[in-house]
Amino acid sequence: MAFERVSKAYGGRPVLEDVSFTARAGQVTGFVGRNGAGKTTALRILLGLAAPDSGHATVGGRPIAELAPGTVGASLEPGAHPARTGEGHLLVQAAALGVPQARVRPLLGEVGLASAGRKKVKGYSFGMRQRLALAAALLPEPGVLVLDEPTNGLDPDGIRWLRDQLRSAAAHGATVLVSSHLLGELEQVVDEVVVLDRTVLWSGDRAATLDVDGGLEQLYQDVIAGSRRIS
C-alpha cells in the first residue's frame, strides 16, 4: 500500500501536501496526527472515495478500483441502515462480496454481537455500531485492512479483541493501516508509525519509540514540536 506525492485541497485550503509513505505487508502501520491533520482524507483517497489533486495512492501497485471486491476491508465510520439487523447488514455485505453466509454468525460472535445480531441497528449503541463496522471490514478476510479510529466507542475488552485481530491479520501477511488517537494503545500493536500534519512529518519503525522516554506519545510530541525530523 503506497501513497506517492498525494495532495488535496478543499475550497482552496490545503488538506494534504505531497504525502508519501508505504505500509508494508505483514505489518501494522499506525497513522497518527491531530484532528484536521488529513488522516481521514488520505484514507478516503486510498479507498477511492475522494480524488487527489495530484499524486496517487495504490494497493499492490494498483488503484483500488482495479482490485477484486473484498481485497481491501475498510472501516472509516460506523454505518449501517438503521432498519436492518446487524446480521442482515452483514448478510447483504456477504452477498455483495461473494462471501459464504455461514461466516456471518460466527463473526458476530467474534466481535461481541452474538446476542444483538438479530436486533435492529437503530437500537445499537455507538460501540455496538463500531463493532458491526469492524465485522464488515473483516468479513471477506481481506489481505489489506484500513481502519480509521477503530477503538472509538470500544470498551477495554473490545480494544483488547481488536488488538489481537490486527496482530493476527498482520501475522497472516495482511497489510494493516490504522489511525488512532490512543497512542499508548496503538504503541502496543504497531510495527511502523507515520505522523501526519497535512504532510508526513515523521515515519519510522516501532523500535524508535522504545528509545524515547514516554514512548510513542512523547515521540509524537517531539515530532509536532519539530525536534524530530522525518526518518
Phi and psi in degrees as GROMACS dihedral restraints (atoms count N, CA, C in turn):
[ dihedral_restraints ]
;  ai    aj    ak    al  type     phi  dphi    fc
    3     4     5     6     1  -141.8    20    10
    4     5     6     7     1   137.7    20    10
    6     7     8     9     1  -106.0    20    10
    7     8     9    10     1   129.2    20    10
    9    10    11    12     1  -127.4    20    10
   10    11    12    13     1   103.2    20    10
   12    13    14    15     1    52.7    20    10
   13    14    15    16     1    47.6    20    10
   15    16    17    18     1   -81.9    20    10
   16    17    18    19     1   127.8    20    10
   18    19    20    21     1  -130.5    20    10
   19    20    21    22     1   146.8    20    10
   21    22    23    24     1  -153.9    20    10
   22    23    24    25     1   136.1    20    10
   24    25    26    27     1  -130.6    20    10
   25    26    27    28     1   148.7    20    10
   27    28    29    30     1  -122.1    20    10
   28    29    30    31     1   122.9    20    10
   30    31    32    33     1    58.6    20    10
   31    32    33    34     1    33.7    20    10
   33    34    35    36     1    81.6    20    10
   34    35    36    37     1    -1.9    20    10
   36    37    38    39     1   -98.3    20    10
   37    38    39    40     1   118.2    20    10
   39    40    41    42     1   -63.6    20    10
   40    41    42    43     1   130.9    20    10
   42    43    44    45     1  -109.0    20    10
   43    44    45    46     1   -39.3    20    10
   45    46    47    48     1  -130.6    20    10
   46    47    48    49     1   140.3    20    10
   48    49    50    51     1  -134.6    20    10
   49    50    51    52     1   108.2    20    10
   51    52    53    54     1    54.6    20    10
   52    53    54    55     1    47.9    20    10
   54    55    56    57     1   -80.7    20    10
   55    56    57    58     1   123.3    20    10
   57    58    59    60     1  -137.5    20    10
   58    59    60    61     1   125.4    20    10
   60    61    62    63     1  -167.3    20    10
   61    62    63    64     1   165.2    20    10
   63    64    65    66     1  -126.4    20    10
   64    65    66    67     1   134.3    20    10
   66    67    68    69     1  -105.0    20    10
   67    68    69    70     1   126.0    20    10
   69    70    71    72     1   -99.1    20    10
   70    71    72    73     1   152.3    20    10
   72    73    74    75     1   -63.4    20    10
   73    74    75    76     1   143.6    20    10
   75    76    77    78     1    79.0    20    10
   76    77    78    79     1    11.8    20    10
   78    79    80    81     1  -137.0    20    10
   79    80    81    82     1   154.7    20    10
   81    82    83    84     1  -101.5    20    10
   82    83    84    85     1   120.0    20    10
   84    85    86    87     1  -105.1    20    10
   85    86    87    88     1   123.0    20    10
   87    88    89    90     1   -89.6    20    10
   88    89    90    91     1   134.5    20    10
   90    91    92    93     1  -116.7    20    10
   91    92    93    94     1   107.9    20    10
   93    94    95    96     1  -125.1    20    10
   94    95    96    97     1   154.4    20    10
   96    97    98    99     1   168.6    20    10
   97    98    99   100     1   162.6    20    10
   99   100   101   102     1   -66.8    20    10
  100   101   102   103     1   170.0    20    10
  102   103   104   105     1   -60.5    20    10
  103   104   105   106     1   133.6    20    10
  105   106   107   108     1    84.7    20    10
  106   107   108   109     1     7.2    20    10
  108   109   110   111     1   -75.6    20    10
  109   110   111   112     1   -14.8    20    10
  111   112   113   114     1   105.6    20    10
  112   113   114   115     1     6.6    20    10
  114   115   116   117     1   -60.6    20    10
  115   116   117   118     1   -51.4    20    10
  117   118   119   120     1   -65.0    20    10
  118   119   120   121     1   -38.3    20    10
  120   121   122   123     1   -60.7    20    10
  121   122   123   124     1   -42.6    20    10
  123   124   125   126     1   -61.8    20    10
  124   125   126   127     1   -42.6    20    10
  126   127   128   129     1   -67.6    20    10
  127   128   129   130     1   -37.1    20    10
  129   130   131   132     1   -63.8    20    10
  130   131   132   133     1   -38.4    20    10
  132   133   134   135     1   -65.2    20    10
  133   134   135   136     1   -44.5    20    10
  135   136   137   138     1   -57.1    20    10
  136   137   138   139     1   -39.7    20    10
  138   139   140   141     1   -87.0    20    10
  139   140   141   142     1     4.5    20    10
  141   142   143   144     1    76.5    20    10
  142   143   144   145     1    16.3    20    10
  144   145   146   147     1   -91.1    20    10
  145   146   147   148     1   -10.7    20    10
  147   148   149   150     1  -147.8    20    10
  148   149   150   151     1   151.2    20    10
  150   151   152   153     1  -101.9    20    10
  151   152   153   154     1   134.9    20    10
  153   154   155   156     1   -73.0    20    10
  154   155   156   157     1   155.2    20    10
  156   157   158   159     1   -76.4    20    10
  157   158   159   160     1   -30.8    20    10
  159   160   161   162     1  -156.3    20    10
  160   161   162   163     1   162.4    20    10
  162   163   164   165     1    78.8    20    10
  163   164   165   166     1  -175.9    20    10
  165   166   167   168     1  -155.8    20    10
  166   167   168   169     1   157.4    20    10
  168   169   170   171     1  -124.0    20    10
  169   170   171   172     1   132.8    20    10
  171   172   173   174     1  -136.0    20    10
  172   173   174   175     1   159.0    20    10
  174   175   176   177     1  -120.7    20    10
  175   176   177   178     1   117.9    20    10
  177   178   179   180     1    61.3    20    10
  178   179   180   181     1    30.7    20    10
  180   181   182   183     1    82.1    20    10
  181   182   183   184     1     5.0    20    10
  183   184   185   186     1  -129.2    20    10
  184   185   186   187     1   147.3    20    10
  186   187   188   189     1   -65.1    20    10
  187   188   189   190     1   152.1    20    10
  189   190   191   192     1   -60.6    20    10
  190   191   192   193     1   -28.8    20    10
  192   193   194   195     1   -63.0    20    10
  193   194   195   196     1   -20.3    20    10
  195   196   197   198     1   -93.3    20    10
  196   197   198   199     1    -1.9    20    10
  198   199   200   201     1   -92.4    20    10
  199   200   201   202     1   154.0    20    10
  201   202   203   204     1   -66.5    20    10
  202   203   204   205     1   143.6    20    10
  204   205   206   207     1   -54.2    20    10
  205   206   207   208     1   137.2    20    10
  207   208   209   210     1    91.5    20    10
  208   209   210   211     1    -6.7    20    10
  210   211   212   213     1   -64.4    20    10
  211   212   213   214     1   -38.6    20    10
  213   214   215   216     1  -114.8    20    10
  214   215   216   217     1   128.5    20    10
  216   217   218   219     1  -105.3    20    10
  217   218   219   220     1   130.3    20    10
  219   220   221   222     1  -138.3    20    10
  220   221   222   223     1   148.0    20    10
  222   223   224   225     1  -141.4    20    10
  223   224   225   226     1   106.8    20    10
  225   226   227   228     1   -97.6    20    10
  226   227   228   229     1   -34.0    20    10
  228   229   230   231     1  -161.7    20    10
  229   230   231   232     1   150.6    20    10
  231   232   233   234     1   -60.8    20    10
  232   233   234   235     1   129.4    20    10
  234   235   236   237     1  -158.7    20    10
  235   236   237   238     1   119.5    20    10
  237   238   239   240     1  -157.1    20    10
  238   239   240   241     1   151.0    20    10
  240   241   242   243     1   -61.9    20    10
  241   242   243   244     1   124.7    20    10
  243   244   245   246     1   -62.7    20    10
  244   245   246   247     1   -23.1    20    10
  246   247   248   249     1   -84.4    20    10
  247   248   249   250     1   -10.7    20    10
  249   250   251   252     1   -86.1    20    10
  250   251   252   253     1   156.1    20    10
  252   253   254   255     1   -80.4    20    10
  253   254   255   256     1   163.4    20    10
  255   256   257   258     1   -60.0    20    10
  256   257   258   259     1   -42.4    20    10
  258   259   260   261     1   -63.8    20    10
  259   260   261   262     1   -42.5    20    10
  261   262   263   264     1   -61.6    20    10
  262   263   264   265     1   -39.9    20    10
  264   265   266   267     1   -59.9    20    10
  265   266   267   268     1   -45.7    20    10
  267   268   269   270     1   -70.1    20    10
  268   269   270   271     1   -33.0    20    10
  270   271   272   273     1   -64.9    20    10
  271   272   273   274     1   -38.4    20    10
  273   274   275   276     1   -64.0    20    10
  274   275   276   277     1   -43.7    20    10
  276   277   278   279     1   -62.8    20    10
  277   278   279   280     1   -42.2    20    10
  279   280   281   282     1   -62.0    20    10
  280   281   282   283     1   -42.5    20    10
  282   283   284   285     1   -63.1    20    10
  283   284   285   286     1   -40.1    20    10
  285   286   287   288     1   -67.6    20    10
  286   287   288   289     1   -31.2    20    10
  288   289   290   291     1   -96.6    20    10
  289   290   291   292     1    -6.5    20    10
  291   292   293   294     1    73.5    20    10
  292   293   294   295     1    27.4    20    10
  294   295   296   297     1   -91.6    20    10
  295   296   297   298     1   136.3    20    10
  297   298   299   300     1   -56.5    20    10
  298   299   300   301     1   135.1    20    10
  300   301   302   303     1   -61.9    20    10
  301   302   303   304     1   -23.6    20    10
  303   304   305   306     1   -64.1    20    10
  304   305   306   307     1   -16.4    20    10
  306   307   308   309     1   -77.5    20    10
  307   308   309   310     1   -19.4    20    10
  309   310   311   312     1   -66.6    20    10
  310   311   312   313     1   -52.8    20    10
  312   313   314   315     1   -66.3    20    10
  313   314   315   316     1   -42.7    20    10
  315   316   317   318     1   -59.5    20    10
  316   317   318   319     1   -36.3    20    10
  318   319   320   321     1   -67.4    20    10
  319   320   321   322     1   -38.8    20    10
  321   322   323   324     1   -58.4    20    10
  322   323   324   325     1   -38.0    20    10
  324   325   326   327     1   -65.7    20    10
  325   326   327   328     1   -40.5    20    10
  327   328   329   330     1   -61.3    20    10
  328   329   330   331     1   -37.7    20    10
  330   331   332   333     1   -90.7    20    10
  331   332   333   334     1     5.4    20    10
  333   334   335   336     1    83.3    20    10
  334   335   336   337     1    23.8    20    10
  336   337   338   339     1  -117.8    20    10
  337   338   339   340     1    20.5    20    10
  339   340   341   342     1   -57.1    20    10
  340   341   342   343     1   -41.8    20    10
  342   343   344   345     1   -83.7    20    10
  343   344   345   346     1   -10.6    20    10
  345   346   347   348     1  -110.8    20    10
  346   347   348   349     1     1.0    20    10
  348   349   350   351     1   -60.8    20    10
  349   350   351   352     1   -30.4    20    10
  351   352   353   354     1  -101.0    20    10
  352   353   354   355     1    12.3    20    10
  354   355   356   357     1   -94.7    20    10
  355   356   357   358     1   151.1    20    10
  357   358   359   360     1   -71.4    20    10
  358   359   360   361     1   144.0    20    10
  360   361   362   363     1   -60.9    20    10
  361   362   363   364     1   -29.2    20    10
  363   364   365   366     1   -61.4    20    10
  364   365   366   367     1   -20.5    20    10
  366   367   368   369     1   -93.9    20    10
  367   368   369   370     1     2.3    20    10
  369   370   371   372     1   -79.4    20    10
  370   371   372   373     1   145.8    20    10
  372   373   374   375     1   -73.6    20    10
  373   374   375   376     1   169.6    20    10
  375   376   377   378     1   -60.2    20    10
  376   377   378   379     1   -41.3    20    10
  378   379   380   381     1   -63.1    20    10
  379   380   381   382     1   -37.5    20    10
  381   382   383   384     1   -67.5    20    10
  382   383   384   385     1   -38.6    20    10
  384   385   386   387     1   -64.2    20    10
  385   386   387   388     1   -37.1    20    10
  387   388   389   390     1   -64.6    20    10
  388   389   390   391     1   -42.3    20    10
  390   391   392   393     1   -62.9    20    10
  391   392   393   394     1   -38.8    20    10
  393   394   395   396     1   -65.8    20    10
  394   395   396   397     1   -40.3    20    10
  396   397   398   399     1   -63.6    20    10
  397   398   399   400     1   -38.8    20    10
  399   400   401   402     1   -67.7    20    10
  400   401   402   403     1   -37.5    20    10
  402   403   404   405     1   -61.4    20    10
  403   404   405   406     1   -41.9    20    10
  405   406   407   408     1   -63.2    20    10
  406   407   408   409     1   -37.8    20    10
  408   409   410   411     1   -67.5    20    10
  409   410   411   412     1   -36.1    20    10
  411   412   413   414     1   -84.9    20    10
  412   413   414   415     1   -13.8    20    10
  414   415   416   417     1   -51.0    20    10
  415   416   417   418     1   -48.1    20    10
  417   418   419   420     1   -83.5    20    10
  418   419   420   421     1     6.9    20    10
  420   421   422   423     1    50.2    20    10
  421   422   423   424     1    60.3    20    10
  423   424   425   426     1   -72.0    20    10
  424   425   426   427     1   157.4    20    10
  426   427   428   429     1   -83.5    20    10
  427   428   429   430     1   -10.1    20    10
  429   430   431   432     1  -136.6    20    10
  430   431   432   433     1   130.6    20    10
  432   433   434   435     1  -119.6    20    10
  433   434   435   436     1   129.5    20    10
  435   436   437   438     1  -126.6    20    10
  436   437   438   439     1   113.0    20    10
  438   439   440   441     1  -128.0    20    10
  439   440   441   442     1   127.2    20    10
  441   442   443   444     1  -106.2    20    10
  442   443   444   445     1   112.8    20    10
  444   445   446   447     1    49.5    20    10
  445   446   447   448     1    53.6    20    10
  447   448   449   450     1   -69.7    20    10
  448   449   450   451     1   -16.0    20    10
  450   451   452   453     1   -85.4    20    10
  451   452   453   454     1    -8.9    20    10
  453   454   455   456     1   -56.9    20    10
  454   455   456   457     1   125.4    20    10
  456   457   458   459     1    84.5    20    10
  457   458   459   460     1    -5.3    20    10
  459   460   461   462     1   -86.7    20    10
  460   461   462   463     1   143.3    20    10
  462   463   464   465     1   -83.0    20    10
  463   464   465   466     1   173.9    20    10
  465   466   467   468     1   -54.5    20    10
  466   467   468   469     1   -38.6    20    10
  468   469   470   471     1   -64.8    20    10
  469   470   471   472     1   -39.6    20    10
  471   472   473   474     1   -66.2    20    10
  472   473   474   475     1   -38.7    20    10
  474   475   476   477     1   -65.3    20    10
  475   476   477   478     1   -41.1    20    10
  477   478   479   480     1   -64.0    20    10
  478   479   480   481     1   -42.2    20    10
  480   481   482   483     1   -60.7    20    10
  481   482   483   484     1   -44.4    20    10
  483   484   485   486     1   -63.3    20    10
  484   485   486   487     1   -42.2    20    10
  486   487   488   489     1   -57.4    20    10
  487   488   489   490     1   -44.2    20    10
  489   490   491   492     1   -64.4    20    10
  490   491   492   493     1   -39.3    20    10
  492   493   494   495     1   -63.4    20    10
  493   494   495   496     1   -43.1    20    10
  495   496   497   498     1   -65.6    20    10
  496   497   498   499     1   -43.6    20    10
  498   499   500   501     1   -65.6    20    10
  499   500   501   502     1   -40.0    20    10
  501   502   503   504     1   -64.9    20    10
  502   503   504   505     1   -43.5    20    10
  504   505   506   507     1   -60.1    20    10
  505   506   507   508     1   -45.2    20    10
  507   508   509   510     1   -65.3    20    10
  508   509   510   511     1   -39.8    20    10
  510   511   512   513     1   -62.4    20    10
  511   512   513   514     1   -27.0    20    10
  513   514   515   516     1   -93.1    20    10
  514   515   516   517     1    13.7    20    10
  516   517   518   519     1    96.6    20    10
  517   518   519   520     1     2.1    20    10
  519   520   521   522     1   -73.2    20    10
  520   521   522   523     1   154.0    20    10
  522   523   524   525     1   -94.3    20    10
  523   524   525   526     1   123.4    20    10
  525   526   527   528     1  -122.8    20    10
  526   527   528   529     1   123.2    20    10
  528   529   530   531     1  -121.2    20    10
  529   530   531   532     1   120.9    20    10
  531   532   533   534     1  -136.8    20    10
  532   533   534   535     1   129.4    20    10
  534   535   536   537     1   -97.7    20    10
  535   536   537   538     1   150.0    20    10
  537   538   539   540     1  -165.2    20    10
  538   539   540   541     1   147.5    20    10
  540   541   542   543     1   -89.4    20    10
  541   542   543   544     1   -14.2    20    10
  543   544   545   546     1   -86.3    20    10
  544   545   546   547     1    82.7    20    10
  546   547   548   549     1   -66.2    20    10
  547   548   549   550     1   -36.5    20    10
  549   550   551   552     1   -62.9    20    10
  550   551   552   553     1   -39.7    20    10
  552   553   554   555     1   -70.1    20    10
  553   554   555   556     1   -43.9    20    10
  555   556   557   558     1   -60.8    20    10
  556   557   558   559     1   -36.1    20    10
  558   559   560   561     1   -59.8    20    10
  559   560   561   562     1   -26.8    20    10
  561   562   563   564     1   -76.1    20    10
  562   563   564   565     1   -13.9    20    10
  564   565   566   567     1  -123.2    20    10
  565   566   567   568     1   -20.1    20    10
  567   568   569   570     1   -83.2    20    10
  568   569   570   571     1   153.6    20    10
  570   571   572   573     1  -103.0    20    10
  571   572   573   574     1   -34.3    20    10
  573   574   575   576     1  -129.4    20    10
  574   575   576   577     1   155.3    20    10
  576   577   578   579     1  -132.4    20    10
  577   578   579   580     1   136.1    20    10
  579   580   581   582     1  -124.3    20    10
  580   581   582   583     1   123.4    20    10
  582   583   584   585     1  -102.0    20    10
  583   584   585   586     1   123.0    20    10
  585   586   587   588     1  -117.0    20    10
  586   587   588   589     1   137.6    20    10
  588   589   590   591     1  -147.5    20    10
  589   590   591   592     1    79.3    20    10
  591   592   593   594     1    71.1    20    10
  592   593   594   595     1   -40.2    20    10
  594   595   596   597     1  -128.2    20    10
  595   596   597   598     1   169.7    20    10
  597   598   599   600     1   -76.3    20    10
  598   599   600   601     1   116.4    20    10
  600   601   602   603     1   -86.4    20    10
  601   602   603   604     1   -31.1    20    10
  603   604   605   606     1  -162.0    20    10
  604   605   606   607     1   145.2    20    10
  606   607   608   609     1  -146.8    20    10
  607   608   609   610     1   146.1    20    10
  609   610   611   612     1   180.0    20    10
  610   611   612   613     1   179.0    20    10
  612   613   614   615     1   -90.7    20    10
  613   614   615   616     1   167.0    20    10
  615   616   617   618     1   -60.5    20    10
  616   617   618   619     1   -26.6    20    10
  618   619   620   621     1   -56.7    20    10
  619   620   621   622     1   -29.9    20    10
  621   622   623   624     1   -63.8    20    10
  622   623   624   625     1   -32.5    20    10
  624   625   626   627     1   -72.0    20    10
  625   626   627   628     1   -24.4    20    10
  627   628   629   630     1   -72.9    20    10
  628   629   630   631     1   -17.9    20    10
  630   631   632   633     1   -89.6    20    10
  631   632   633   634     1     1.7    20    10
  633   634   635   636     1  -115.0    20    10
  634   635   636   637     1   125.0    20    10
  636   637   638   639     1   -62.0    20    10
  637   638   639   640     1   125.4    20    10
  639   640   641   642     1    98.2    20    10
  640   641   642   643     1    -4.5    20    10
  642   643   644   645     1    61.8    20    10
  643   644   645   646     1  -144.9    20    10
  645   646   647   648     1   -62.7    20    10
  646   647   648   649     1   -36.6    20    10
  648   649   650   651     1   -61.7    20    10
  649   650   651   652     1   -43.1    20    10
  651   652   653   654     1   -71.6    20    10
  652   653   654   655     1   -38.6    20    10
  654   655   656   657     1   -59.7    20    10
  655   656   657   658     1   -43.0    20    10
  657   658   659   660     1   -59.9    20    10
  658   659   660   661     1   -45.9    20    10
  660   661   662   663     1   -62.4    20    10
  661   662   663   664     1   -38.7    20    10
  663   664   665   666     1   -63.0    20    10
  664   665   666   667     1   -41.7    20    10
  666   667   668   669     1   -64.1    20    10
  667   668   669   670     1   -47.9    20    10
  669   670   671   672     1   -62.1    20    10
  670   671   672   673     1   -36.5    20    10
  672   673   674   675     1   -75.4    20    10
  673   674   675   676     1   -11.1    20    10
  675   676   677   678     1    89.8    20    10
  676   677   678   679     1     7.8    20    10
  678   679   680   681     1   -87.6    20    10
  679   680   681   682     1    -4.2    20    10
  681   682   683   684     1  -129.7    20    10
  682   683   684   685     1   136.6    20    10
  684   685   686   687     1  -106.5    20    10
  685   686   687   688     1   164.6    20    10
  687   688   689   690     1   -56.6    20    10
  688   689   690   691     1   134.3    20    10
